[in-house]
């Protein structure tokens, strides 16, 4: 998620298998996808974005 949090564009696909999988549930900047709050990645992406903004360079 740290890599996805700094990406220019994210496409979040619905998980699963078969005909119900692969539906785009969110697309846009990492912040937009996290703010939308849908899809399996949104919560994890929110945490990664928060960590990226609070991290101090070493």
N, CA, C and O atoms as a Tinker XYZ file with bonds, in Angstrom:
   232  protein
     1  N      0.796000   -1.195000    0.000000    73     2
     2  CA     0.000000    0.000000    0.000000    64     1     3
     3  C      0.842000    1.264000    0.000000    63     2     4     5
     4  O      0.390000    2.295000   -0.497000    81     3
     5  N      2.054000    1.216000    0.544000    73     3     6
     6  CA     2.903000    2.415000    0.519000    64     5     7
     7  C      3.208000    2.836000   -0.907000    63     6     8     9
     8  O      3.268000    4.031000   -1.196000    81     7
     9  N      3.401000    1.888000   -1.794000    73     7    10
    10  CA     3.679000    2.199000   -3.198000    64     9    11
    11  C      2.428000    2.770000   -3.858000    63    10    12    13
    12  O      2.509000    3.739000   -4.613000    81    11
    13  N      1.285000    2.178000   -3.579000    73    11    14
    14  CA     0.028000    2.650000   -4.163000    64    13    15
    15  C     -0.297000    4.053000   -3.656000    63    14    16    17
    16  O     -0.834000    4.871000   -4.404000    81    15
    17  N      0.021000    4.339000   -2.396000    73    15    18
    18  CA    -0.279000    5.654000   -1.806000    64    17    19
    19  C      0.444000    6.795000   -2.508000    63    18    20    21
    20  O     -0.024000    7.933000   -2.458000    81    19
    21  N      1.562000    6.528000   -3.155000    73    19    22
    22  CA     2.303000    7.580000   -3.847000    64    21    23
    23  C      2.148000    7.511000   -5.376000    63    22    24    25
    24  O      2.855000    8.204000   -6.108000    81    23
    25  N      1.229000    6.681000   -5.840000    73    23    26
    26  CA     0.986000    6.558000   -7.279000    64    25    27
    27  C      0.244000    7.782000   -7.807000    63    26    28    29
    28  O     -0.390000    8.509000   -7.042000    81    27
    29  N      0.325000    8.002000   -9.099000    73    27    30
    30  CA    -0.410000    9.096000   -9.732000    64    29    31
    31  C     -1.891000    8.754000   -9.901000    63    30    32    33
    32  O     -2.751000    9.623000   -9.760000    81    31
    33  N     -2.186000    7.494000  -10.200000    73    31    34
    34  CA    -3.557000    7.068000  -10.486000    64    33    35
    35  C     -3.740000    5.651000   -9.977000    63    34    36    37
    36  O     -2.846000    4.817000  -10.116000    81    35
    37  N     -4.889000    5.377000   -9.392000    73    35    38
    38  CA    -5.195000    4.059000   -8.840000    64    37    39
    39  C     -6.514000    3.579000   -9.432000    63    38    40    41
    40  O     -7.457000    4.357000   -9.574000    81    39
    41  N     -6.576000    2.299000   -9.776000    73    39    42
    42  CA    -7.821000    1.666000  -10.203000    64    41    43
    43  C     -8.060000    0.513000   -9.239000    63    42    44    45
    44  O     -7.269000   -0.428000   -9.179000    81    43
    45  N     -9.149000    0.587000   -8.488000    73    43    46
    46  CA    -9.484000   -0.441000   -7.505000    64    45    47
    47  C    -10.543000   -1.348000   -8.104000    63    46    48    49
    48  O    -11.629000   -0.900000   -8.471000    81    47
    49  N    -10.215000   -2.629000   -8.198000    73    47    50
    50  CA   -11.132000   -3.614000   -8.760000    64    49    51
    51  C    -11.793000   -4.407000   -7.651000    63    50    52    53
    52  O    -11.195000   -4.658000   -6.604000    81    51
    53  N    -13.028000   -4.797000   -7.892000    73    51    54
    54  CA   -13.771000   -5.622000   -6.956000    64    53    55
    55  C    -13.117000   -7.005000   -6.889000    63    54    56    57
    56  O    -12.803000   -7.596000   -7.922000    81    55
    57  N    -12.915000   -7.516000   -5.677000    73    55    58
    58  CA   -12.297000   -8.843000   -5.560000    64    57    59
    59  C    -13.296000   -9.947000   -5.888000    63    58    60    61
    60  O    -14.493000   -9.703000   -6.037000    81    59
    61  N    -12.790000  -11.127000   -5.994000    73    59    62
    62  CA   -13.651000  -12.277000   -6.230000    64    61    63
    63  C    -13.233000  -13.018000   -7.478000    63    62    64    65
    64  O    -12.223000  -12.705000   -8.110000    81    63
    65  N    -14.026000  -13.998000   -7.813000    73    63    66
    66  CA   -13.734000  -14.819000   -8.978000    64    65    67
    67  C    -14.991000  -14.942000   -9.833000    63    66    68    69
    68  O    -16.106000  -14.698000   -9.373000    81    67
    69  N    -14.783000  -15.316000  -11.057000    73    67    70
    70  CA   -15.914000  -15.544000  -11.944000    64    69    71
    71  C    -16.474000  -14.269000  -12.538000    63    70    72    73
    72  O    -15.772000  -13.265000  -12.658000    81    71
    73  N    -17.738000  -14.314000  -12.906000    73    71    74
    74  CA   -18.385000  -13.196000  -13.584000    64    73    75
    75  C    -18.511000  -11.949000  -12.717000    63    74    76    77
    76  O    -18.609000  -10.842000  -13.247000    81    75
    77  N    -18.509000  -12.106000  -11.397000    73    75    78
    78  CA   -18.699000  -10.967000  -10.497000    64    77    79
    79  C    -17.399000  -10.228000  -10.189000    63    78    80    81
    80  O    -17.430000   -9.213000   -9.492000    81    79
    81  N    -16.289000  -10.694000  -10.675000    73    79    82
    82  CA   -15.010000  -10.066000  -10.323000    64    81    83
    83  C    -14.587000   -9.060000  -11.377000    63    82    84    85
    84  O    -15.096000   -9.051000  -12.498000    81    83
    85  N    -13.648000   -8.217000  -10.992000    73    83    86
    86  CA   -13.034000   -7.309000  -11.935000    64    85    87
    87  C    -13.784000   -6.038000  -12.222000    63    86    88    89
    88  O    -13.373000   -5.274000  -13.095000    81    87
    89  N    -14.865000   -5.780000  -11.525000    73    87    90
    90  CA   -15.598000   -4.540000  -11.711000    64    89    91
    91  C    -14.826000   -3.390000  -11.077000    63    90    92    93
    92  O    -14.356000   -3.517000   -9.946000    81    91
    93  N    -14.686000   -2.281000  -11.777000    73    91    94
    94  CA   -14.000000   -1.109000  -11.225000    64    93    95
    95  C    -14.922000   -0.470000  -10.187000    63    94    96    97
    96  O    -16.047000   -0.080000  -10.500000    81    95
    97  N    -14.429000   -0.365000   -8.937000    73    95    98
    98  CA   -15.233000    0.245000   -7.875000    64    97    99
    99  C    -14.780000    1.661000   -7.575000    63    98   100   101
   100  O    -15.555000    2.450000   -7.035000    81    99
   101  N    -13.544000    2.001000   -7.911000    73    99   102
   102  CA   -13.037000    3.356000   -7.700000    64   101   103
   103  C    -11.820000    3.574000   -8.584000    63   102   104   105
   104  O    -11.057000    2.646000   -8.851000    81   103
   105  N    -11.650000    4.806000   -9.032000    73   103   106
   106  CA   -10.485000    5.161000   -9.834000    64   105   107
   107  C    -10.179000    6.631000   -9.618000    63   106   108   109
   108  O    -11.086000    7.448000   -9.460000    81   107
   109  N     -8.899000    6.962000   -9.613000    73   107   110
   110  CA    -8.470000    8.341000   -9.443000    64   109   111
   111  C     -7.199000    8.404000   -8.632000    63   110   112   113
   112  O     -6.439000    7.438000   -8.577000    81   111
   113  N     -6.969000    9.535000   -8.004000    73   111   114
   114  CA    -5.791000    9.670000   -7.159000    64   113   115
   115  C     -5.942000    8.755000   -5.949000    63   114   116   117
   116  O     -7.062000    8.372000   -5.611000    81   115
   117  N     -4.850000    8.398000   -5.292000    73   115   118
   118  CA    -4.957000    7.561000   -4.105000    64   117   119
   119  C     -5.898000    8.166000   -3.047000    63   118   120   121
   120  O     -6.663000    7.441000   -2.410000    81   119
   121  N     -5.838000    9.479000   -2.864000    73   119   122
   122  CA    -6.713000   10.127000   -1.883000    64   121   123
   123  C     -8.178000    9.996000   -2.282000    63   122   124   125
   124  O     -9.034000    9.770000   -1.427000    81   123
   125  N     -8.472000   10.136000   -3.567000    73   123   126
   126  CA    -9.854000   10.003000   -4.036000    64   125   127
   127  C    -10.372000    8.591000   -3.794000    63   126   128   129
   128  O    -11.492000    8.413000   -3.316000    81   127
   129  N     -9.569000    7.596000   -4.119000    73   127   130
   130  CA    -9.981000    6.201000   -3.929000    64   129   131
   131  C    -10.205000    5.910000   -2.446000    63   130   132   133
   132  O    -11.177000    5.247000   -2.084000    81   131
   133  N     -9.312000    6.402000   -1.589000    73   131   134
   134  CA    -9.462000    6.192000   -0.143000    64   133   135
   135  C    -10.711000    6.904000    0.378000    63   134   136   137
   136  O    -11.459000    6.344000    1.179000    81   135
   137  N    -10.933000    8.136000   -0.076000    73   135   138
   138  CA   -12.088000    8.915000    0.384000    64   137   139
   139  C    -13.413000    8.318000   -0.071000    63   138   140   141
   140  O    -14.429000    8.449000    0.612000    81   139
   141  N    -13.397000    7.665000   -1.227000    73   139   142
   142  CA   -14.628000    7.059000   -1.733000    64   141   143
   143  C    -15.106000    5.963000   -0.786000    63   142   144   145
   144  O    -16.310000    5.762000   -0.625000    81   143
   145  N    -14.167000    5.252000   -0.159000    73   143   146
   146  CA   -14.515000    4.283000    0.869000    64   145   147
   147  C    -15.134000    2.991000    0.389000    63   146   148   149
   148  O    -15.699000    2.249000    1.193000    81   147
   149  N    -15.049000    2.703000   -0.876000    73   147   150
   150  CA   -15.584000    1.442000   -1.386000    64   149   151
   151  C    -14.428000    0.568000   -1.848000    63   150   152   153
   152  O    -13.337000    1.066000   -2.123000    81   151
   153  N    -14.663000   -0.700000   -1.929000    73   151   154
   154  CA   -13.621000   -1.623000   -2.350000    64   153   155
   155  C    -12.776000   -2.088000   -1.180000    63   154   156   157
   156  O    -12.753000   -1.459000   -0.122000    81   155
   157  N    -12.101000   -3.167000   -1.380000    73   155   158
   158  CA   -11.301000   -3.775000   -0.318000    64   157   159
   159  C    -10.067000   -2.950000    0.024000    63   158   160   161
   160  O     -9.541000   -3.062000    1.132000    81   159
   161  N     -9.603000   -2.138000   -0.890000    73   159   162
   162  CA    -8.354000   -1.396000   -0.687000    64   161   163
   163  C     -8.521000   -0.077000    0.062000    63   162   164   165
   164  O     -7.543000    0.443000    0.599000    81   163
   165  N     -9.712000    0.470000    0.114000    73   163   166
   166  CA    -9.924000    1.822000    0.643000    64   165   167
   167  C     -9.403000    1.994000    2.062000    63   166   168   169
   168  O     -8.700000    2.965000    2.342000    81   167
   169  N     -9.726000    1.090000    2.946000    73   167   170
   170  CA    -9.278000    1.208000    4.333000    64   169   171
   171  C     -7.771000    1.115000    4.471000    63   170   172   173
   172  O     -7.158000    1.891000    5.203000    81   171
   173  N     -7.179000    0.173000    3.773000    73   171   174
   174  CA    -5.728000    0.008000    3.817000    64   173   175
   175  C     -5.025000    1.223000    3.199000    63   174   176   177
   176  O     -3.982000    1.663000    3.682000    81   175
   177  N     -5.608000    1.747000    2.139000    73   175   178
   178  CA    -5.027000    2.907000    1.479000    64   177   179
   179  C     -5.121000    4.143000    2.375000    63   178   180   181
   180  O     -4.200000    4.960000    2.397000    81   179
   181  N     -6.200000    4.285000    3.097000    73   179   182
   182  CA    -6.350000    5.394000    4.039000    64   181   183
   183  C     -5.238000    5.372000    5.078000    63   182   184   185
   184  O     -4.641000    6.406000    5.377000    81   183
   185  N     -4.962000    4.199000    5.626000    73   183   186
   186  CA    -3.892000    4.052000    6.626000    64   185   187
   187  C     -2.538000    4.384000    6.008000    63   186   188   189
   188  O     -1.727000    5.070000    6.629000    81   187
   189  N     -2.287000    3.903000    4.791000    73   187   190
   190  CA    -1.006000    4.165000    4.122000    64   189   191
   191  C     -0.835000    5.651000    3.828000    63   190   192   193
   192  O      0.271000    6.176000    3.947000    81   191
   193  N     -1.908000    6.335000    3.446000    73   191   194
   194  CA    -1.822000    7.768000    3.187000    64   193   195
   195  C     -1.554000    8.544000    4.477000    63   194   196   197
   196  O     -0.781000    9.501000    4.476000    81   195
   197  N     -2.179000    8.143000    5.557000    73   195   198
   198  CA    -1.931000    8.787000    6.844000    64   197   199
   199  C     -0.486000    8.578000    7.288000    63   198   200   201
   200  O      0.150000    9.501000    7.799000    81   199
   201  N      0.029000    7.374000    7.093000    73   199   202
   202  CA     1.418000    7.082000    7.463000    64   201   203
   203  C      2.384000    7.892000    6.606000    63   202   204   205
   204  O      3.418000    8.342000    7.097000    81   203
   205  N      2.058000    8.078000    5.342000    73   203   206
   206  CA     2.931000    8.828000    4.441000    64   205   207
   207  C      2.989000   10.303000    4.824000    63   206   208   209
   208  O      4.021000   10.950000    4.643000    81   207
   209  N      1.902000   10.832000    5.347000    73   207   210
   210  CA     1.886000   12.246000    5.706000    64   209   211
   211  C      2.491000   12.501000    7.084000    63   210   212   213
   212  O      2.894000   13.626000    7.381000    81   211
   213  N      2.561000   11.469000    7.930000    73   211   214
   214  CA     3.124000   11.650000    9.262000    64   213   215
   215  C      4.556000   11.150000    9.358000    63   214   216   217
   216  O      5.209000   11.352000   10.381000    81   215
   217  N      5.054000   10.508000    8.323000    73   215   218
   218  CA     6.420000    9.969000    8.340000    64   217   219
   219  C      7.426000   11.126000    8.276000    63   218   220   221
   220  O      7.215000   12.124000    7.587000    81   219
   221  N      8.497000   10.960000    9.002000    73   219   222
   222  CA     9.565000   11.957000    8.958000    64   221   223
   223  C     10.731000   11.402000    8.166000    63   222   224   225
   224  O     11.116000   10.247000    8.351000    81   223
   225  N     11.296000   12.210000    7.290000    73   223   226
   226  CA    12.437000   11.716000    6.499000    64   225   227
   227  C     13.642000   11.448000    7.403000    63   226   228   229
   228  O     13.864000   12.143000    8.395000    81   227
   229  N     14.408000   10.428000    7.036000    73   227   230
   230  CA    15.595000   10.114000    7.835000    64   229   231
   231  C     16.866000   10.465000    7.124000    63   230   232
   232  O     17.953000   10.261000    7.666000    81   231
